[in-house]
Amino acid sequence: MQRKPNWFKRVFNFYRDGFRNMTVGKTLWVIILIKLFIFFIIIRWIFFPNFLASKSDDDEGKAQYVREQLVNNHPGDDTQH
């Protein structure tokens, strides 16, 4: 009696064989991976700089800065009525 491979192995073999036989698909996957790299690495550096790193070098100093910003009222704030 021959055993069927488990479902994980069958799925893995299905995708492995599919990627091996691709021609145009390989180029498309390269384009997709380049776009993901740009979106998640390059864009992150541009739009989400590490602001707290400029305020302190250690975690305690960063936490203290955040606490001060959350607790202190700044002039011009209309939060108190």
PAMARMI-198058 format. One record per residue: residue number from 1; residue in three letters; x, y, z of N, C-alpha, C in turn. Coordinates in steps of 0.2 Angstrom, whole numbers, plus 5000, padded with zeros to 4 digits. Last residue first. Layout:
N
{pos=NUM; code=ALA; n_X=X; n_Y=Y; n_Z=Z; ca_X=X; ca_Y=Y; ca_Z=Z; c_X=X; c_Y=Y; c_Z=Z}
...
//
This chain:
81
{pos=81; code=HIS; n_X=4945; n_Y=5368; n_Z=5143; ca_X=4940; ca_Y=5372; ca_Z=5142; c_X=4937; c_Y=5375; c_Z=5148}
{pos=80; code=GLN; n_X=4960; n_Y=5362; n_Z=5136; ca_X=4956; ca_Y=5363; ca_Z=5142; c_X=4951; c_Y=5369; c_Z=5141}
{pos=79; code=THR; n_X=4965; n_Y=5361; n_Z=5123; ca_X=4962; ca_Y=5355; ca_Z=5126; c_X=4958; c_Y=5356; c_Z=5133}
{pos=78; code=ASP; n_X=4971; n_Y=5370; n_Z=5115; ca_X=4964; ca_Y=5371; ca_Z=5117; c_X=4961; c_Y=5365; c_Z=5120}
{pos=77; code=ASP; n_X=4987; n_Y=5376; n_Z=5117; ca_X=4983; ca_Y=5370; ca_Z=5116; c_X=4976; c_Y=5372; c_Z=5119}
{pos=76; code=GLY; n_X=4995; n_Y=5387; n_Z=5120; ca_X=4991; ca_Y=5387; ca_Z=5114; c_X=4987; c_Y=5381; c_Z=5113}
{pos=75; code=PRO; n_X=5007; n_Y=5378; n_Z=5129; ca_X=5004; ca_Y=5385; ca_Z=5127; c_X=5001; c_Y=5384; c_Z=5120}
{pos=74; code=HIS; n_X=5004; n_Y=5361; n_Z=5133; ca_X=5008; ca_Y=5366; ca_Z=5129; c_X=5004; c_Y=5373; c_Z=5128}
{pos=73; code=ASN; n_X=5005; n_Y=5351; n_Z=5147; ca_X=5001; ca_Y=5355; ca_Z=5142; c_X=5005; c_Y=5360; c_Z=5139}
{pos=72; code=ASN; n_X=5012; n_Y=5335; n_Z=5150; ca_X=5013; ca_Y=5342; ca_Z=5150; c_X=5008; c_Y=5346; c_Z=5145}
{pos=71; code=VAL; n_X=5010; n_Y=5321; n_Z=5146; ca_X=5007; ca_Y=5324; ca_Z=5153; c_X=5007; c_Y=5332; c_Z=5152}
{pos=70; code=LEU; n_X=5016; n_Y=5318; n_Z=5134; ca_X=5009; ca_Y=5316; ca_Z=5136; c_X=5006; c_Y=5320; c_Z=5141}
{pos=69; code=GLN; n_X=5028; n_Y=5323; n_Z=5135; ca_X=5024; ca_Y=5325; ca_Z=5130; c_X=5017; c_Y=5324; c_Z=5131}
{pos=68; code=GLU; n_X=5033; n_Y=5316; n_Z=5146; ca_X=5033; ca_Y=5323; ca_Z=5147; c_X=5028; c_Y=5326; c_Z=5141}
{pos=67; code=ARG; n_X=5033; n_Y=5303; n_Z=5141; ca_X=5029; ca_Y=5304; ca_Z=5146; c_X=5028; c_Y=5312; c_Z=5147}
{pos=66; code=VAL; n_X=5043; n_Y=5304; n_Z=5130; ca_X=5036; ca_Y=5303; ca_Z=5129; c_X=5031; c_Y=5304; c_Z=5134}
{pos=65; code=TYR; n_X=5054; n_Y=5306; n_Z=5138; ca_X=5052; ca_Y=5311; ca_Z=5133; c_X=5044; c_Y=5310; c_Z=5132}
{pos=64; code=GLN; n_X=5055; n_Y=5294; n_Z=5145; ca_X=5054; ca_Y=5300; ca_Z=5149; c_X=5051; c_Y=5306; c_Z=5144}
{pos=63; code=ALA; n_X=5058; n_Y=5286; n_Z=5135; ca_X=5051; ca_Y=5285; ca_Z=5138; c_X=5050; c_Y=5291; c_Z=5142}
{pos=62; code=LYS; n_X=5070; n_Y=5290; n_Z=5131; ca_X=5065; ca_Y=5291; ca_Z=5126; c_X=5058; c_Y=5290; c_Z=5130}
{pos=61; code=GLY; n_X=5077; n_Y=5287; n_Z=5143; ca_X=5077; ca_Y=5294; ca_Z=5140; c_X=5071; c_Y=5295; c_Z=5135}
{pos=60; code=GLU; n_X=5076; n_Y=5273; n_Z=5142; ca_X=5073; ca_Y=5277; ca_Z=5148; c_X=5073; c_Y=5284; c_Z=5146}
{pos=59; code=ASP; n_X=5083; n_Y=5270; n_Z=5131; ca_X=5076; ca_Y=5268; ca_Z=5131; c_X=5073; c_Y=5273; c_Z=5137}
{pos=58; code=ASP; n_X=5096; n_Y=5282; n_Z=5125; ca_X=5094; ca_Y=5276; ca_Z=5129; c_X=5086; c_Y=5275; c_Z=5129}
{pos=57; code=ASP; n_X=5097; n_Y=5294; n_Z=5119; ca_X=5101; ca_Y=5288; ca_Z=5116; c_X=5099; c_Y=5281; c_Z=5120}
{pos=56; code=SER; n_X=5085; n_Y=5305; n_Z=5113; ca_X=5089; ca_Y=5302; ca_Z=5118; c_X=5092; c_Y=5296; c_Z=5115}
{pos=55; code=LYS; n_X=5080; n_Y=5312; n_Z=5102; ca_X=5078; ca_Y=5315; ca_Z=5108; c_X=5083; c_Y=5311; c_Z=5114}
{pos=54; code=SER; n_X=5082; n_Y=5305; n_Z=5090; ca_X=5085; ca_Y=5311; ca_Z=5091; c_X=5084; c_Y=5315; c_Z=5098}
{pos=53; code=ALA; n_X=5075; n_Y=5294; n_Z=5092; ca_X=5082; ca_Y=5293; ca_Z=5092; c_X=5086; c_Y=5300; c_Z=5093}
{pos=52; code=LEU; n_X=5062; n_Y=5298; n_Z=5090; ca_X=5064; ca_Y=5297; ca_Z=5097; c_X=5072; c_Y=5296; c_Z=5097}
{pos=51; code=PHE; n_X=5061; n_Y=5297; n_Z=5076; ca_X=5061; ca_Y=5303; ca_Z=5079; c_X=5064; c_Y=5303; c_Z=5086}
{pos=50; code=ASN; n_X=5066; n_Y=5289; n_Z=5063; ca_X=5066; ca_Y=5287; ca_Z=5070; c_X=5067; c_Y=5294; c_Z=5074}
{pos=49; code=PRO; n_X=5055; n_Y=5292; n_Z=5050; ca_X=5061; ca_Y=5293; ca_Z=5053; c_X=5061; c_Y=5291; c_Z=5060}
{pos=48; code=PHE; n_X=5045; n_Y=5288; n_Z=5039; ca_X=5044; ca_Y=5287; ca_Z=5046; c_X=5051; c_Y=5287; c_Z=5049}
{pos=47; code=PHE; n_X=5047; n_Y=5292; n_Z=5026; ca_X=5041; ca_Y=5294; ca_Z=5029; c_X=5041; c_Y=5293; c_Z=5036}
{pos=46; code=ILE; n_X=5060; n_Y=5286; n_Z=5022; ca_X=5058; ca_Y=5293; ca_Z=5020; c_X=5053; c_Y=5296; c_Z=5025}
{pos=45; code=TRP; n_X=5060; n_Y=5273; n_Z=5027; ca_X=5066; ca_Y=5278; ca_Z=5029; c_X=5064; c_Y=5285; c_Z=5028}
{pos=44; code=ARG; n_X=5049; n_Y=5268; n_Z=5021; ca_X=5049; ca_Y=5268; ca_Z=5028; c_X=5054; c_Y=5273; c_Z=5030}
{pos=43; code=ILE; n_X=5053; n_Y=5268; n_Z=5007; ca_X=5048; ca_Y=5272; ca_Z=5009; c_X=5048; c_Y=5273; c_Z=5017}
{pos=42; code=ILE; n_X=5063; n_Y=5257; n_Z=5008; ca_X=5065; ca_Y=5264; ca_Z=5006; c_X=5059; c_Y=5269; c_Z=5009}
{pos=41; code=ILE; n_X=5055; n_Y=5246; n_Z=5014; ca_X=5062; ca_Y=5248; ca_Z=5016; c_X=5063; c_Y=5255; c_Z=5015}
{pos=40; code=PHE; n_X=5042; n_Y=5244; n_Z=5008; ca_X=5043; ca_Y=5243; ca_Z=5015; c_X=5050; c_Y=5245; c_Z=5018}
{pos=39; code=PHE; n_X=5043; n_Y=5248; n_Z=4994; ca_X=5038; ca_Y=5250; ca_Z=4999; c_X=5040; c_Y=5250; c_Z=5006}
{pos=38; code=ILE; n_X=5055; n_Y=5242; n_Z=4989; ca_X=5054; ca_Y=5249; ca_Z=4989; c_X=5049; c_Y=5251; c_Z=4994}
{pos=37; code=PHE; n_X=5051; n_Y=5228; n_Z=4992; ca_X=5057; ca_Y=5231; ca_Z=4995; c_X=5057; c_Y=5239; c_Z=4995}
{pos=36; code=LEU; n_X=5040; n_Y=5228; n_Z=4983; ca_X=5039; ca_Y=5227; ca_Z=4990; c_X=5045; c_Y=5229; c_Z=4994}
{pos=35; code=LYS; n_X=5047; n_Y=5229; n_Z=4971; ca_X=5042; ca_Y=5234; ca_Z=4973; c_X=5041; c_Y=5234; c_Z=4981}
{pos=34; code=ILE; n_X=5055; n_Y=5218; n_Z=4970; ca_X=5058; ca_Y=5224; ca_Z=4970; c_X=5053; c_Y=5230; c_Z=4973}
{pos=33; code=LEU; n_X=5045; n_Y=5208; n_Z=4970; ca_X=5049; ca_Y=5208; ca_Z=4976; c_X=5053; c_Y=5215; c_Z=4976}
{pos=32; code=ILE; n_X=5038; n_Y=5211; n_Z=4958; ca_X=5035; ca_Y=5211; ca_Z=4964; c_X=5039; c_Y=5212; c_Z=4970}
{pos=31; code=ILE; n_X=5049; n_Y=5208; n_Z=4949; ca_X=5046; ca_Y=5215; ca_Z=4949; c_X=5042; c_Y=5216; c_Z=4956}
{pos=30; code=VAL; n_X=5050; n_Y=5195; n_Z=4951; ca_X=5056; ca_Y=5199; ca_Z=4953; c_X=5054; c_Y=5206; c_Z=4953}
{pos=29; code=TRP; n_X=5038; n_Y=5190; n_Z=4947; ca_X=5040; ca_Y=5189; ca_Z=4954; c_X=5046; c_Y=5194; c_Z=4956}
{pos=28; code=LEU; n_X=5040; n_Y=5193; n_Z=4933; ca_X=5034; ca_Y=5196; ca_Z=4937; c_X=5036; c_Y=5196; c_Z=4944}
{pos=27; code=THR; n_X=5050; n_Y=5184; n_Z=4930; ca_X=5051; ca_Y=5191; ca_Z=4929; c_X=5046; c_Y=5195; c_Z=4933}
{pos=26; code=LYS; n_X=5043; n_Y=5172; n_Z=4932; ca_X=5049; ca_Y=5173; ca_Z=4936; c_X=5050; c_Y=5181; c_Z=4936}
{pos=25; code=GLY; n_X=5033; n_Y=5172; n_Z=4923; ca_X=5031; ca_Y=5173; ca_Z=4930; c_X=5037; c_Y=5175; c_Z=4934}
{pos=24; code=VAL; n_X=5038; n_Y=5169; n_Z=4911; ca_X=5036; ca_Y=5176; ca_Z=4912; c_X=5035; c_Y=5177; c_Z=4919}
{pos=23; code=THR; n_X=5040; n_Y=5155; n_Z=4915; ca_X=5045; ca_Y=5159; ca_Z=4911; c_X=5044; c_Y=5166; c_Z=4913}
{pos=22; code=MET; n_X=5040; n_Y=5141; n_Z=4927; ca_X=5038; ca_Y=5148; ca_Z=4925; c_X=5043; c_Y=5151; c_Z=4920}
{pos=21; code=ASN; n_X=5043; n_Y=5129; n_Z=4932; ca_X=5041; ca_Y=5129; ca_Z=4925; c_X=5039; c_Y=5136; c_Z=4923}
{pos=20; code=ARG; n_X=5047; n_Y=5132; n_Z=4945; ca_X=5052; ca_Y=5129; ca_Z=4941; c_X=5050; c_Y=5130; c_Z=4934}
{pos=19; code=PHE; n_X=5034; n_Y=5135; n_Z=4951; ca_X=5039; ca_Y=5140; ca_Z=4950; c_X=5045; c_Y=5138; c_Z=4945}
{pos=18; code=GLY; n_X=5028; n_Y=5122; n_Z=4950; ca_X=5025; ca_Y=5128; ca_Z=4947; c_X=5030; c_Y=5134; c_Z=4946}
{pos=17; code=ASP; n_X=5036; n_Y=5115; n_Z=4959; ca_X=5035; ca_Y=5113; ca_Z=4952; c_X=5033; c_Y=5119; c_Z=4948}
{pos=16; code=ARG; n_X=5033; n_Y=5122; n_Z=4971; ca_X=5040; ca_Y=5121; ca_Z=4969; c_X=5040; c_Y=5120; c_Z=4961}
{pos=15; code=TYR; n_X=5019; n_Y=5121; n_Z=4972; ca_X=5022; ca_Y=5127; ca_Z=4971; c_X=5029; c_Y=5127; c_Z=4968}
{pos=14; code=PHE; n_X=5018; n_Y=5106; n_Z=4974; ca_X=5014; ca_Y=5110; ca_Z=4969; c_X=5017; c_Y=5117; c_Z=4967}
{pos=13; code=ASN; n_X=5027; n_Y=5104; n_Z=4985; ca_X=5028; ca_Y=5101; ca_Z=4978; c_X=5025; c_Y=5105; c_Z=4973}
{pos=12; code=PHE; n_X=5019; n_Y=5110; n_Z=4995; ca_X=5025; ca_Y=5113; ca_Z=4993; c_X=5028; c_Y=5110; c_Z=4986}
{pos=11; code=VAL; n_X=5007; n_Y=5102; n_Z=4994; ca_X=5007; ca_Y=5109; ca_Z=4993; c_X=5013; c_Y=5112; c_Z=4991}
{pos=10; code=ARG; n_X=5013; n_Y=5090; n_Z=4998; ca_X=5009; ca_Y=5091; ca_Z=4992; c_X=5009; c_Y=5098; c_Z=4990}
{pos=9; code=LYS; n_X=5017; n_Y=5093; n_Z=5011; ca_X=5022; ca_Y=5091; ca_Z=5006; c_X=5019; c_Y=5092; c_Z=4999}
{pos=8; code=PHE; n_X=5005; n_Y=5096; n_Z=5017; ca_X=5010; ca_Y=5101; ca_Z=5017; c_X=5015; c_Y=5100; c_Z=5012}
{pos=7; code=TRP; n_X=4998; n_Y=5084; n_Z=5017; ca_X=4995; ca_Y=5089; ca_Z=5013; c_X=5001; c_Y=5095; c_Z=5012}
{pos=6; code=ASN; n_X=5009; n_Y=5069; n_Z=5015; ca_X=5005; ca_Y=5074; ca_Z=5018; c_X=5003; c_Y=5080; c_Z=5014}
{pos=5; code=PRO; n_X=5008; n_Y=5057; n_Z=5001; ca_X=5012; ca_Y=5062; ca_Z=5005; c_X=5007; c_Y=5067; c_Z=5009}
{pos=4; code=LYS; n_X=5000; n_Y=5042; n_Z=5003; ca_X=5000; ca_Y=5048; ca_Z=5000; c_X=5004; c_Y=5053; c_Z=5004}
{pos=3; code=ARG; n_X=5008; n_Y=5026; n_Z=5003; ca_X=5005; ca_Y=5031; ca_Z=5006; c_X=5005; c_Y=5038; c_Z=5002}
{pos=2; code=GLN; n_X=5003; n_Y=5011; n_Z=4995; ca_X=5007; ca_Y=5017; ca_Z=4995; c_X=5004; c_Y=5022; c_Z=4998}
{pos=1; code=MET; n_X=5004; n_Y=4994; n_Z=5000; ca_X=5000; ca_Y=5000; ca_Z=5000; c_X=5004; c_Y=5006; c_Z=5000}
//
